[in-house]
Each structure stands twice: as C-alpha cells, then as structure tokens.
Amino acid sequence: MNQILASSEKALASEYSDRVLCFYINTTSRIQIIRITNIPHLFWERVVFPGQRVMFEAVTEAQLEINTSESASTILSDIIPCQQLRLLET
C-alpha cells in the first residue's frame, strides 16, 4: 500500500519551496517506524511492515528516520536524506 501526505501535511510542506516525491521499501523482516523529524511544525510518521512500500512527499531538506522494532522497543536503524529517496522522472 502506498501512502501520500494528507492535505494538512501538504499545507505545512507548502511553506517550503522545494518538495520531492519519495519512495521507501522496508526490506527487513521486522516492523519499522519511519518519521520525518528535522522539519519544524511537521510531524509525519508511519508504521511500515516487512516488504511494504511507502510513497510520500517531503521537502528537500527532510530526513527520514527509520526505527526498527526489537522485541519491546525500537532501535534507530538509519537516517536517510529524502533527496536520496527521491523518485526521478524518466
């Protein structure tokens, strides 16, 4: 299932001039929580199941924080600049 930012999130993101369409796949066998944390006044978080694909719009300055589930807690696995997750037009 693909997910795109809700209209209220798009309104907040419209404060920033450059936005990109991004794509992320959970290639692990564990549940992940992904979130954008470095943009003020913008809270975006999703639970991503193993093999699930997520499409979302983000400002170019955004970073996607990936937390992987480990028993009763989560571990910060990676932080990826959204520019690296950008879908390119062909």
PyMOL Python script that loads the backbone (N, CA, C, O; Angstrom):
from pymol import cmd

cmd.read_pdbstr("""\
ATOM      1  N   MET A   1       0.846  -1.171   0.000  1.00  0.00           N
ATOM      2  CA  MET A   1       0.000   0.000   0.000  1.00  0.00           C
ATOM      3  C   MET A   1       0.890   1.232   0.000  1.00  0.00           C
ATOM      4  O   MET A   1       1.845   1.319   0.772  1.00  0.00           O
ATOM      5  N   ASN A   2       0.574   2.175  -0.861  1.00  0.00           N
ATOM      6  CA  ASN A   2       1.297   3.436  -0.912  1.00  0.00           C
ATOM      7  C   ASN A   2       0.573   4.463  -0.061  1.00  0.00           C
ATOM      8  O   ASN A   2      -0.654   4.455   0.025  1.00  0.00           O
ATOM      9  N   GLN A   3       1.337   5.345   0.567  1.00  0.00           N
ATOM     10  CA  GLN A   3       0.751   6.397   1.380  1.00  0.00           C
ATOM     11  C   GLN A   3       1.329   7.725   0.939  1.00  0.00           C
ATOM     12  O   GLN A   3       2.533   7.843   0.713  1.00  0.00           O
ATOM     13  N   ILE A   4       0.474   8.719   0.819  1.00  0.00           N
ATOM     14  CA  ILE A   4       0.901  10.059   0.450  1.00  0.00           C
ATOM     15  C   ILE A   4       0.458  10.997   1.558  1.00  0.00           C
ATOM     16  O   ILE A   4      -0.549  10.737   2.218  1.00  0.00           O
ATOM     17  N   LEU A   5       1.182  12.074   1.775  1.00  0.00           N
ATOM     18  CA  LEU A   5       0.852  13.013   2.843  1.00  0.00           C
ATOM     19  C   LEU A   5      -0.593  13.484   2.767  1.00  0.00           C
ATOM     20  O   LEU A   5      -1.119  13.725   1.681  1.00  0.00           O
ATOM     21  N   ALA A   6      -1.219  13.612   3.909  1.00  0.00           N
ATOM     22  CA  ALA A   6      -2.571  14.150   3.978  1.00  0.00           C
ATOM     23  C   ALA A   6      -2.543  15.625   3.604  1.00  0.00           C
ATOM     24  O   ALA A   6      -1.488  16.260   3.634  1.00  0.00           O
ATOM     25  N   SER A   7      -3.703  16.169   3.254  1.00  0.00           N
ATOM     26  CA  SER A   7      -3.759  17.565   2.799  1.00  0.00           C
ATOM     27  C   SER A   7      -3.236  18.538   3.848  1.00  0.00           C
ATOM     28  O   SER A   7      -2.608  19.536   3.496  1.00  0.00           O
ATOM     29  N   SER A   8      -3.481  18.268   5.138  1.00  0.00           N
ATOM     30  CA  SER A   8      -2.966  19.169   6.180  1.00  0.00           C
ATOM     31  C   SER A   8      -1.441  19.134   6.218  1.00  0.00           C
ATOM     32  O   SER A   8      -0.803  20.158   6.459  1.00  0.00           O
ATOM     33  N   GLU A   9      -0.858  17.966   5.984  1.00  0.00           N
ATOM     34  CA  GLU A   9       0.590  17.855   5.946  1.00  0.00           C
ATOM     35  C   GLU A   9       1.134  18.549   4.706  1.00  0.00           C
ATOM     36  O   GLU A   9       2.202  19.159   4.755  1.00  0.00           O
ATOM     37  N   LYS A  10       0.409  18.462   3.593  1.00  0.00           N
ATOM     38  CA  LYS A  10       0.826  19.146   2.372  1.00  0.00           C
ATOM     39  C   LYS A  10       0.819  20.650   2.579  1.00  0.00           C
ATOM     40  O   LYS A  10       1.687  21.357   2.067  1.00  0.00           O
ATOM     41  N   ALA A  11      -0.164  21.140   3.333  1.00  0.00           N
ATOM     42  CA  ALA A  11      -0.245  22.572   3.592  1.00  0.00           C
ATOM     43  C   ALA A  11       0.991  23.042   4.363  1.00  0.00           C
ATOM     44  O   ALA A  11       1.552  24.096   4.063  1.00  0.00           O
ATOM     45  N   LEU A  12       1.406  22.263   5.347  1.00  0.00           N
ATOM     46  CA  LEU A  12       2.610  22.619   6.083  1.00  0.00           C
ATOM     47  C   LEU A  12       3.832  22.538   5.187  1.00  0.00           C
ATOM     48  O   LEU A  12       4.710  23.399   5.241  1.00  0.00           O
ATOM     49  N   ALA A  13       3.886  21.515   4.376  1.00  0.00           N
ATOM     50  CA  ALA A  13       5.033  21.342   3.483  1.00  0.00           C
ATOM     51  C   ALA A  13       5.084  22.433   2.421  1.00  0.00           C
ATOM     52  O   ALA A  13       6.155  22.718   1.885  1.00  0.00           O
ATOM     53  N   SER A  14       3.939  23.051   2.104  1.00  0.00           N
ATOM     54  CA  SER A  14       3.919  24.100   1.082  1.00  0.00           C
ATOM     55  C   SER A  14       4.676  25.352   1.531  1.00  0.00           C
ATOM     56  O   SER A  14       4.970  26.222   0.711  1.00  0.00           O
ATOM     57  N   GLU A  15       4.992  25.452   2.823  1.00  0.00           N
ATOM     58  CA  GLU A  15       5.806  26.562   3.306  1.00  0.00           C
ATOM     59  C   GLU A  15       7.217  26.486   2.742  1.00  0.00           C
ATOM     60  O   GLU A  15       7.935  27.485   2.716  1.00  0.00           O
ATOM     61  N   TYR A  16       7.609  25.316   2.299  1.00  0.00           N
ATOM     62  CA  TYR A  16       8.946  25.104   1.755  1.00  0.00           C
ATOM     63  C   TYR A  16       8.847  25.055   0.235  1.00  0.00           C
ATOM     64  O   TYR A  16       7.917  24.466  -0.317  1.00  0.00           O
ATOM     65  N   SER A  17       9.802  25.672  -0.429  1.00  0.00           N
ATOM     66  CA  SER A  17       9.708  25.821  -1.880  1.00  0.00           C
ATOM     67  C   SER A  17       9.961  24.530  -2.645  1.00  0.00           C
ATOM     68  O   SER A  17       9.302  24.272  -3.652  1.00  0.00           O
ATOM     69  N   ASP A  18      10.881  23.736  -2.197  1.00  0.00           N
ATOM     70  CA  ASP A  18      11.233  22.536  -2.947  1.00  0.00           C
ATOM     71  C   ASP A  18      10.694  21.290  -2.263  1.00  0.00           C
ATOM     72  O   ASP A  18      11.013  21.009  -1.108  1.00  0.00           O
ATOM     73  N   ARG A  19       9.871  20.549  -2.995  1.00  0.00           N
ATOM     74  CA  ARG A  19       9.347  19.290  -2.486  1.00  0.00           C
ATOM     75  C   ARG A  19       9.667  18.197  -3.482  1.00  0.00           C
ATOM     76  O   ARG A  19       9.756  18.438  -4.685  1.00  0.00           O
ATOM     77  N   VAL A  20       9.839  16.990  -2.964  1.00  0.00           N
ATOM     78  CA  VAL A  20      10.152  15.860  -3.813  1.00  0.00           C
ATOM     79  C   VAL A  20       9.241  14.694  -3.463  1.00  0.00           C
ATOM     80  O   VAL A  20       8.821  14.539  -2.316  1.00  0.00           O
ATOM     81  N   LEU A  21       8.942  13.880  -4.460  1.00  0.00           N
ATOM     82  CA  LEU A  21       8.187  12.655  -4.246  1.00  0.00           C
ATOM     83  C   LEU A  21       9.188  11.566  -3.908  1.00  0.00           C
ATOM     84  O   LEU A  21      10.137  11.337  -4.658  1.00  0.00           O
ATOM     85  N   CYS A  22       8.983  10.890  -2.779  1.00  0.00           N
ATOM     86  CA  CYS A  22       9.941   9.911  -2.274  1.00  0.00           C
ATOM     87  C   CYS A  22       9.308   8.525  -2.189  1.00  0.00           C
ATOM     88  O   CYS A  22       8.087   8.378  -2.140  1.00  0.00           O
ATOM     89  N   PHE A  23      10.171   7.522  -2.172  1.00  0.00           N
ATOM     90  CA  PHE A  23       9.729   6.133  -2.156  1.00  0.00           C
ATOM     91  C   PHE A  23      10.631   5.356  -1.213  1.00  0.00           C
ATOM     92  O   PHE A  23      11.856   5.440  -1.306  1.00  0.00           O
ATOM     93  N   TYR A  24      10.024   4.599  -0.304  1.00  0.00           N
ATOM     94  CA  TYR A  24      10.787   3.797   0.655  1.00  0.00           C
ATOM     95  C   TYR A  24      10.195   2.396   0.720  1.00  0.00           C
ATOM     96  O   TYR A  24       8.975   2.232   0.705  1.00  0.00           O
ATOM     97  N   ILE A  25      11.055   1.390   0.793  1.00  0.00           N
ATOM     98  CA  ILE A  25      10.629  -0.005   0.950  1.00  0.00           C
ATOM     99  C   ILE A  25      11.285  -0.560   2.207  1.00  0.00           C
ATOM    100  O   ILE A  25      12.491  -0.412   2.406  1.00  0.00           O
ATOM    101  N   ASN A  26      10.490  -1.195   3.045  1.00  0.00           N
ATOM    102  CA  ASN A  26      11.035  -1.902   4.211  1.00  0.00           C
ATOM    103  C   ASN A  26      11.518  -3.265   3.730  1.00  0.00           C
ATOM    104  O   ASN A  26      10.716  -4.177   3.530  1.00  0.00           O
ATOM    105  N   THR A  27      12.813  -3.399   3.546  1.00  0.00           N
ATOM    106  CA  THR A  27      13.386  -4.650   3.050  1.00  0.00           C
ATOM    107  C   THR A  27      13.784  -5.605   4.172  1.00  0.00           C
ATOM    108  O   THR A  27      14.376  -6.654   3.919  1.00  0.00           O
ATOM    109  N   THR A  28      13.457  -5.240   5.412  1.00  0.00           N
ATOM    110  CA  THR A  28      13.801  -6.093   6.548  1.00  0.00           C
ATOM    111  C   THR A  28      12.649  -7.055   6.845  1.00  0.00           C
ATOM    112  O   THR A  28      11.590  -6.990   6.220  1.00  0.00           O
ATOM    113  N   SER A  29      12.875  -7.933   7.795  1.00  0.00           N
ATOM    114  CA  SER A  29      11.827  -8.861   8.237  1.00  0.00           C
ATOM    115  C   SER A  29      11.147  -8.349   9.503  1.00  0.00           C
ATOM    116  O   SER A  29      10.406  -9.085  10.154  1.00  0.00           O
ATOM    117  N   ARG A  30      11.394  -7.105   9.847  1.00  0.00           N
ATOM    118  CA  ARG A  30      10.828  -6.513  11.062  1.00  0.00           C
ATOM    119  C   ARG A  30       9.971  -5.290  10.739  1.00  0.00           C
ATOM    120  O   ARG A  30      10.128  -4.659   9.693  1.00  0.00           O
ATOM    121  N   ILE A  31       9.069  -4.973  11.652  1.00  0.00           N
ATOM    122  CA  ILE A  31       8.247  -3.775  11.517  1.00  0.00           C
ATOM    123  C   ILE A  31       9.134  -2.558  11.767  1.00  0.00           C
ATOM    124  O   ILE A  31       9.984  -2.568  12.657  1.00  0.00           O
ATOM    125  N   GLN A  32       8.923  -1.513  10.971  1.00  0.00           N
ATOM    126  CA  GLN A  32       9.679  -0.281  11.141  1.00  0.00           C
ATOM    127  C   GLN A  32       8.725   0.886  11.372  1.00  0.00           C
ATOM    128  O   GLN A  32       7.582   0.876  10.914  1.00  0.00           O
ATOM    129  N   ILE A  33       9.210   1.873  12.080  1.00  0.00           N
ATOM    130  CA  ILE A  33       8.503   3.146  12.216  1.00  0.00           C
ATOM    131  C   ILE A  33       9.382   4.166  11.522  1.00  0.00           C
ATOM    132  O   ILE A  33      10.542   4.353  11.889  1.00  0.00           O
ATOM    133  N   ILE A  34       8.820   4.829  10.508  1.00  0.00           N
ATOM    134  CA  ILE A  34       9.591   5.843   9.789  1.00  0.00           C
ATOM    135  C   ILE A  34       8.971   7.195  10.094  1.00  0.00           C
ATOM    136  O   ILE A  34       7.753   7.318  10.228  1.00  0.00           O
ATOM    137  N   ARG A  35       9.824   8.210  10.202  1.00  0.00           N
ATOM    138  CA  ARG A  35       9.308   9.547  10.506  1.00  0.00           C
ATOM    139  C   ARG A  35      10.261  10.606   9.995  1.00  0.00           C
ATOM    140  O   ARG A  35      11.465  10.391   9.860  1.00  0.00           O
ATOM    141  N   ILE A  36       9.676  11.756   9.718  1.00  0.00           N
ATOM    142  CA  ILE A  36      10.466  12.938   9.390  1.00  0.00           C
ATOM    143  C   ILE A  36      10.535  13.764  10.664  1.00  0.00           C
ATOM    144  O   ILE A  36       9.506  14.137  11.228  1.00  0.00           O
ATOM    145  N   THR A  37      11.750  14.047  11.112  1.00  0.00           N
ATOM    146  CA  THR A  37      11.907  14.691  12.418  1.00  0.00           C
ATOM    147  C   THR A  37      12.606  16.036  12.373  1.00  0.00           C
ATOM    148  O   THR A  37      12.585  16.764  13.365  1.00  0.00           O
ATOM    149  N   ASN A  38      13.215  16.384  11.271  1.00  0.00           N
ATOM    150  CA  ASN A  38      14.037  17.595  11.270  1.00  0.00           C
ATOM    151  C   ASN A  38      13.347  18.825  10.692  1.00  0.00           C
ATOM    152  O   ASN A  38      13.997  19.854  10.511  1.00  0.00           O
ATOM    153  N   ILE A  39      12.060  18.751  10.400  1.00  0.00           N
ATOM    154  CA  ILE A  39      11.331  19.899   9.853  1.00  0.00           C
ATOM    155  C   ILE A  39      10.396  20.446  10.936  1.00  0.00           C
ATOM    156  O   ILE A  39       9.494  19.736  11.381  1.00  0.00           O
ATOM    157  N   PRO A  40      10.594  21.693  11.367  1.00  0.00           N
ATOM    158  CA  PRO A  40       9.741  22.275  12.411  1.00  0.00           C
ATOM    159  C   PRO A  40       8.268  22.308  11.993  1.00  0.00           C
ATOM    160  O   PRO A  40       7.956  22.580  10.833  1.00  0.00           O
ATOM    161  N   HIS A  41       7.385  22.036  12.921  1.00  0.00           N
ATOM    162  CA  HIS A  41       5.933  22.104  12.743  1.00  0.00           C
ATOM    163  C   HIS A  41       5.399  21.069  11.760  1.00  0.00           C
ATOM    164  O   HIS A  41       4.273  21.198  11.281  1.00  0.00           O
ATOM    165  N   LEU A  42       6.187  20.049  11.456  1.00  0.00           N
ATOM    166  CA  LEU A  42       5.721  18.985  10.565  1.00  0.00           C
ATOM    167  C   LEU A  42       5.970  17.654  11.253  1.00  0.00           C
ATOM    168  O   LEU A  42       7.113  17.280  11.517  1.00  0.00           O
ATOM    169  N   PHE A  43       4.895  16.948  11.538  1.00  0.00           N
ATOM    170  CA  PHE A  43       5.019  15.623  12.137  1.00  0.00           C
ATOM    171  C   PHE A  43       4.475  14.619  11.146  1.00  0.00           C
ATOM    172  O   PHE A  43       3.291  14.646  10.811  1.00  0.00           O
ATOM    173  N   TRP A  44       5.333  13.734  10.676  1.00  0.00           N
ATOM    174  CA  TRP A  44       4.917  12.690   9.744  1.00  0.00           C
ATOM    175  C   TRP A  44       5.556  11.393  10.200  1.00  0.00           C
ATOM    176  O   TRP A  44       6.776  11.296  10.324  1.00  0.00           O
ATOM    177  N   GLU A  45       4.717  10.398  10.449  1.00  0.00           N
ATOM    178  CA  GLU A  45       5.193   9.111  10.953  1.00  0.00           C
ATOM    179  C   GLU A  45       4.298   8.013  10.413  1.00  0.00           C
ATOM    180  O   GLU A  45       3.081   8.175  10.327  1.00  0.00           O
ATOM    181  N   ARG A  46       4.910   6.891  10.050  1.00  0.00           N
ATOM    182  CA  ARG A  46       4.158   5.744   9.546  1.00  0.00           C
ATOM    183  C   ARG A  46       4.775   4.452  10.071  1.00  0.00           C
ATOM    184  O   ARG A  46       5.984   4.366  10.284  1.00  0.00           O
ATOM    185  N   VAL A  47       3.929   3.460  10.274  1.00  0.00           N
ATOM    186  CA  VAL A  47       4.384   2.106  10.567  1.00  0.00           C
ATOM    187  C   VAL A  47       4.493   1.398   9.223  1.00  0.00           C
ATOM    188  O   VAL A  47       3.573   1.450   8.407  1.00  0.00           O
ATOM    189  N   VAL A  48       5.632   0.730   8.998  1.00  0.00           N
ATOM    190  CA  VAL A  48       5.875   0.073   7.724  1.00  0.00           C
ATOM    191  C   VAL A  48       6.184  -1.397   8.005  1.00  0.00           C
ATOM    192  O   VAL A  48       7.151  -1.720   8.694  1.00  0.00           O
ATOM    193  N   PHE A  49       5.355  -2.273   7.466  1.00  0.00           N
ATOM    194  CA  PHE A  49       5.522  -3.703   7.671  1.00  0.00           C
ATOM    195  C   PHE A  49       6.562  -4.267   6.713  1.00  0.00           C
ATOM    196  O   PHE A  49       6.854  -3.651   5.688  1.00  0.00           O
ATOM    197  N   PRO A  50       7.127  -5.430   7.030  1.00  0.00           N
ATOM    198  CA  PRO A  50       8.129  -6.029   6.147  1.00  0.00           C
ATOM    199  C   PRO A  50       7.618  -6.138   4.709  1.00  0.00           C
ATOM    200  O   PRO A  50       6.522  -6.643   4.469  1.00  0.00           O
ATOM    201  N   GLY A  51       8.412  -5.664   3.767  1.00  0.00           N
ATOM    202  CA  GLY A  51       8.049  -5.712   2.355  1.00  0.00           C
ATOM    203  C   GLY A  51       7.128  -4.595   1.892  1.00  0.00           C
ATOM    204  O   GLY A  51       6.884  -4.458   0.693  1.00  0.00           O
ATOM    205  N   GLN A  52       6.615  -3.799   2.812  1.00  0.00           N
ATOM    206  CA  GLN A  52       5.689  -2.727   2.445  1.00  0.00           C
ATOM    207  C   GLN A  52       6.427  -1.575   1.783  1.00  0.00           C
ATOM    208  O   GLN A  52       7.568  -1.264   2.125  1.00  0.00           O
ATOM    209  N   ARG A  53       5.745  -0.945   0.821  1.00  0.00           N
ATOM    210  CA  ARG A  53       6.282   0.208   0.100  1.00  0.00           C
ATOM    211  C   ARG A  53       5.502   1.447   0.481  1.00  0.00           C
ATOM    212  O   ARG A  53       4.279   1.400   0.614  1.00  0.00           O
ATOM    213  N   VAL A  54       6.199   2.553   0.656  1.00  0.00           N
ATOM    214  CA  VAL A  54       5.557   3.803   1.038  1.00  0.00           C
ATOM    215  C   VAL A  54       6.027   4.903   0.090  1.00  0.00           C
ATOM    216  O   VAL A  54       7.225   5.096  -0.117  1.00  0.00           O
ATOM    217  N   MET A  55       5.062   5.615  -0.478  1.00  0.00           N
ATOM    218  CA  MET A  55       5.362   6.769  -1.313  1.00  0.00           C
ATOM    219  C   MET A  55       4.870   7.993  -0.553  1.00  0.00           C
ATOM    220  O   MET A  55       3.753   8.010  -0.037  1.00  0.00           O
ATOM    221  N   PHE A  56       5.719   9.021  -0.490  1.00  0.00           N
ATOM    222  CA  PHE A  56       5.339  10.212   0.268  1.00  0.00           C
ATOM    223  C   PHE A  56       6.017  11.426  -0.325  1.00  0.00           C
ATOM    224  O   PHE A  56       7.026  11.322  -1.021  1.00  0.00           O
ATOM    225  N   GLU A  57       5.441  12.581  -0.036  1.00  0.00           N
ATOM    226  CA  GLU A  57       6.010  13.846  -0.473  1.00  0.00           C
ATOM    227  C   GLU A  57       6.729  14.480   0.706  1.00  0.00           C
ATOM    228  O   GLU A  57       6.219  14.488   1.827  1.00  0.00           O
ATOM    229  N   ALA A  58       7.922  15.013   0.444  1.00  0.00           N
ATOM    230  CA  ALA A  58       8.701  15.639   1.509  1.00  0.00           C
ATOM    231  C   ALA A  58       9.415  16.862   0.957  1.00  0.00           C
ATOM    232  O   ALA A  58       9.630  16.985  -0.249  1.00  0.00           O
ATOM    233  N   VAL A  59       9.771  17.746   1.842  1.00  0.00           N
ATOM    234  CA  VAL A  59      10.595  18.881   1.430  1.00  0.00           C
ATOM    235  C   VAL A  59      12.024  18.382   1.254  1.00  0.00           C
ATOM    236  O   VAL A  59      12.429  17.407   1.886  1.00  0.00           O
ATOM    237  N   THR A  60      12.778  19.046   0.400  1.00  0.00           N
ATOM    238  CA  THR A  60      14.120  18.554   0.070  1.00  0.00           C
ATOM    239  C   THR A  60      15.050  18.489   1.277  1.00  0.00           C
ATOM    240  O   THR A  60      15.987  17.691   1.297  1.00  0.00           O
ATOM    241  N   GLU A  61      14.796  19.324   2.280  1.00  0.00           N
ATOM    242  CA  GLU A  61      15.658  19.342   3.465  1.00  0.00           C
ATOM    243  C   GLU A  61      15.348  18.211   4.436  1.00  0.00           C
ATOM    244  O   GLU A  61      16.105  17.992   5.382  1.00  0.00           O
ATOM    245  N   ALA A  62      14.258  17.493   4.224  1.00  0.00           N
ATOM    246  CA  ALA A  62      13.795  16.479   5.172  1.00  0.00           C
ATOM    247  C   ALA A  62      14.737  15.281   5.235  1.00  0.00           C
ATOM    248  O   ALA A  62      15.426  14.937   4.275  1.00  0.00           O
ATOM    249  N   GLN A  63      14.730  14.666   6.411  1.00  0.00           N
ATOM    250  CA  GLN A  63      15.466  13.423   6.619  1.00  0.00           C
ATOM    251  C   GLN A  63      14.499  12.397   7.160  1.00  0.00           C
ATOM    252  O   GLN A  63      13.706  12.689   8.055  1.00  0.00           O
ATOM    253  N   LEU A  64      14.565  11.190   6.615  1.00  0.00           N
ATOM    254  CA  LEU A  64      13.705  10.102   7.057  1.00  0.00           C
ATOM    255  C   LEU A  64      14.440   9.294   8.113  1.00  0.00           C
ATOM    256  O   LEU A  64      15.502   8.729   7.855  1.00  0.00           O
ATOM    257  N   GLU A  65      13.863   9.248   9.299  1.00  0.00           N
ATOM    258  CA  GLU A  65      14.429   8.479  10.407  1.00  0.00           C
ATOM    259  C   GLU A  65      13.751   7.115  10.419  1.00  0.00           C
ATOM    260  O   GLU A  65      12.523   7.029  10.391  1.00  0.00           O
ATOM    261  N   ILE A  66      14.535   6.066  10.460  1.00  0.00           N
ATOM    262  CA  ILE A  66      13.997   4.701  10.413  1.00  0.00           C
ATOM    263  C   ILE A  66      14.310   4.007  11.722  1.00  0.00           C
ATOM    264  O   ILE A  66      15.470   3.871  12.110  1.00  0.00           O
ATOM    265  N   ASN A  67      13.250   3.566  12.403  1.00  0.00           N
ATOM    266  CA  ASN A  67      13.381   2.832  13.658  1.00  0.00           C
ATOM    267  C   ASN A  67      12.861   1.422  13.438  1.00  0.00           C
ATOM    268  O   ASN A  67      11.745   1.234  12.953  1.00  0.00           O
ATOM    269  N   THR A  68      13.668   0.436  13.793  1.00  0.00           N
ATOM    270  CA  THR A  68      13.307  -0.961  13.586  1.00  0.00           C
ATOM    271  C   THR A  68      12.924  -1.589  14.914  1.00  0.00           C
ATOM    272  O   THR A  68      13.576  -1.358  15.932  1.00  0.00           O
ATOM    273  N   SER A  69      11.855  -2.390  14.899  1.00  0.00           N
ATOM    274  CA  SER A  69      11.373  -3.000  16.133  1.00  0.00           C
ATOM    275  C   SER A  69      12.310  -4.108  16.590  1.00  0.00           C
ATOM    276  O   SER A  69      12.791  -4.918  15.797  1.00  0.00           O
ATOM    277  N   GLU A  70      12.547  -4.116  17.876  1.00  0.00           N
ATOM    278  CA  GLU A  70      13.347  -5.146  18.544  1.00  0.00           C
ATOM    279  C   GLU A  70      12.624  -5.492  19.837  1.00  0.00           C
ATOM    280  O   GLU A  70      12.740  -4.769  20.826  1.00  0.00           O
ATOM    281  N   SER A  71      11.896  -6.568  19.837  1.00  0.00           N
ATOM    282  CA  SER A  71      11.113  -7.005  20.997  1.00  0.00           C
ATOM    283  C   SER A  71      10.177  -5.901  21.473  1.00  0.00           C
ATOM    284  O   SER A  71       9.238  -5.537  20.764  1.00  0.00           O
ATOM    285  N   ALA A  72      10.422  -5.364  22.667  1.00  0.00           N
ATOM    286  CA  ALA A  72       9.515  -4.364  23.246  1.00  0.00           C
ATOM    287  C   ALA A  72       9.956  -2.931  22.985  1.00  0.00           C
ATOM    288  O   ALA A  72       9.380  -1.998  23.546  1.00  0.00           O
ATOM    289  N   SER A  73      10.957  -2.741  22.154  1.00  0.00           N
ATOM    290  CA  SER A  73      11.439  -1.388  21.899  1.00  0.00           C
ATOM    291  C   SER A  73      11.811  -1.241  20.427  1.00  0.00           C
ATOM    292  O   SER A  73      11.705  -2.185  19.645  1.00  0.00           O
ATOM    293  N   THR A  74      12.244  -0.048  20.073  1.00  0.00           N
ATOM    294  CA  THR A  74      12.730   0.184  18.710  1.00  0.00           C
ATOM    295  C   THR A  74      14.153   0.719  18.780  1.00  0.00           C
ATOM    296  O   THR A  74      14.558   1.351  19.755  1.00  0.00           O
ATOM    297  N   ILE A  75      14.887   0.448  17.727  1.00  0.00           N
ATOM    298  CA  ILE A  75      16.272   0.893  17.629  1.00  0.00           C
ATOM    299  C   ILE A  75      16.393   1.773  16.403  1.00  0.00           C
ATOM    300  O   ILE A  75      15.920   1.409  15.326  1.00  0.00           O
ATOM    301  N   LEU A  76      17.024   2.935  16.556  1.00  0.00           N
ATOM    302  CA  LEU A  76      17.259   3.810  15.414  1.00  0.00           C
ATOM    303  C   LEU A  76      18.212   3.089  14.470  1.00  0.00           C
ATOM    304  O   LEU A  76      19.368   2.836  14.809  1.00  0.00           O
ATOM    305  N   SER A  77      17.709   2.761  13.277  1.00  0.00           N
ATOM    306  CA  SER A  77      18.493   1.991  12.320  1.00  0.00           C
ATOM    307  C   SER A  77      19.255   2.877  11.352  1.00  0.00           C
ATOM    308  O   SER A  77      20.390   2.575  10.986  1.00  0.00           O
ATOM    309  N   ASP A  78      18.630   3.973  10.939  1.00  0.00           N
ATOM    310  CA  ASP A  78      19.242   4.796   9.901  1.00  0.00           C
ATOM    311  C   ASP A  78      18.544   6.145   9.827  1.00  0.00           C
ATOM    312  O   ASP A  78      17.404   6.295  10.266  1.00  0.00           O
ATOM    313  N   ILE A  79      19.237   7.114   9.269  1.00  0.00           N
ATOM    314  CA  ILE A  79      18.651   8.402   8.907  1.00  0.00           C
ATOM    315  C   ILE A  79      19.069   8.654   7.466  1.00  0.00           C
ATOM    316  O   ILE A  79      20.257   8.723   7.153  1.00  0.00           O
ATOM    317  N   ILE A  80      18.070   8.792   6.592  1.00  0.00           N
ATOM    318  CA  ILE A  80      18.327   8.939   5.162  1.00  0.00           C
ATOM    319  C   ILE A  80      17.796  10.282   4.687  1.00  0.00           C
ATOM    320  O   ILE A  80      16.625  10.589   4.911  1.00  0.00           O
ATOM    321  N   PRO A  81      18.630  11.094   4.032  1.00  0.00           N
ATOM    322  CA  PRO A  81      18.108  12.338   3.436  1.00  0.00           C
ATOM    323  C   PRO A  81      17.049  11.984   2.383  1.00  0.00           C
ATOM    324  O   PRO A  81      17.262  11.094   1.560  1.00  0.00           O
ATOM    325  N   CYS A  82      15.921  12.678   2.415  1.00  0.00           N
ATOM    326  CA  CYS A  82      14.840  12.375   1.479  1.00  0.00           C
ATOM    327  C   CYS A  82      15.267  12.569   0.025  1.00  0.00           C
ATOM    328  O   CYS A  82      14.686  11.966  -0.877  1.00  0.00           O
ATOM    329  N   GLN A  83      16.274  13.402  -0.207  1.00  0.00           N
ATOM    330  CA  GLN A  83      16.800  13.568  -1.567  1.00  0.00           C
ATOM    331  C   GLN A  83      17.269  12.226  -2.130  1.00  0.00           C
ATOM    332  O   GLN A  83      17.176  11.998  -3.336  1.00  0.00           O
ATOM    333  N   GLN A  84      17.774  11.334  -1.266  1.00  0.00           N
ATOM    334  CA  GLN A  84      18.234  10.023  -1.713  1.00  0.00           C
ATOM    335  C   GLN A  84      17.085   9.073  -2.003  1.00  0.00           C
ATOM    336  O   GLN A  84      17.275   8.069  -2.691  1.00  0.00           O
ATOM    337  N   LEU A  85      15.896   9.370  -1.491  1.00  0.00           N
ATOM    338  CA  LEU A  85      14.717   8.528  -1.712  1.00  0.00           C
ATOM    339  C   LEU A  85      13.846   9.078  -2.843  1.00  0.00           C
ATOM    340  O   LEU A  85      12.775   8.543  -3.128  1.00  0.00           O
ATOM    341  N   ARG A  86      14.300  10.114  -3.462  1.00  0.00           N
ATOM    342  CA  ARG A  86      13.542  10.838  -4.490  1.00  0.00           C
ATOM    343  C   ARG A  86      13.280   9.965  -5.713  1.00  0.00           C
ATOM    344  O   ARG A  86      14.167   9.268  -6.206  1.00  0.00           O
ATOM    345  N   LEU A  87      12.026  10.025  -6.192  1.00  0.00           N
ATOM    346  CA  LEU A  87      11.681   9.369  -7.454  1.00  0.00           C
ATOM    347  C   LEU A  87      12.070  10.282  -8.587  1.00  0.00           C
ATOM    348  O   LEU A  87      11.726  11.464  -8.576  1.00  0.00           O
ATOM    349  N   LEU A  88      12.775   9.763  -9.558  1.00  0.00           N
ATOM    350  CA  LEU A  88      13.212  10.560 -10.690  1.00  0.00           C
ATOM    351  C   LEU A  88      12.311  10.319 -11.883  1.00  0.00           C
ATOM    352  O   LEU A  88      11.921   9.184 -12.155  1.00  0.00           O
ATOM    353  N   GLU A  89      11.979  11.384 -12.595  1.00  0.00           N
ATOM    354  CA  GLU A  89      11.174  11.261 -13.801  1.00  0.00           C
ATOM    355  C   GLU A  89      12.053  10.784 -14.935  1.00  0.00           C
ATOM    356  O   GLU A  89      13.211  11.182 -15.056  1.00  0.00           O
ATOM    357  N   THR A  90      11.475   9.908 -15.778  1.00  0.00           N
ATOM    358  CA  THR A  90      12.239   9.417 -16.935  1.00  0.00           C
ATOM    359  C   THR A  90      11.618   9.883 -18.213  1.00  0.00           C
ATOM    360  O   THR A  90      12.120   9.570 -19.293  1.00  0.00           O
TER     361      THR A  90
END
""", "prot")
cmd.dss("prot")
cmd.show_as("cartoon", "prot")
cmd.util.cbc("prot")
cmd.orient("prot")
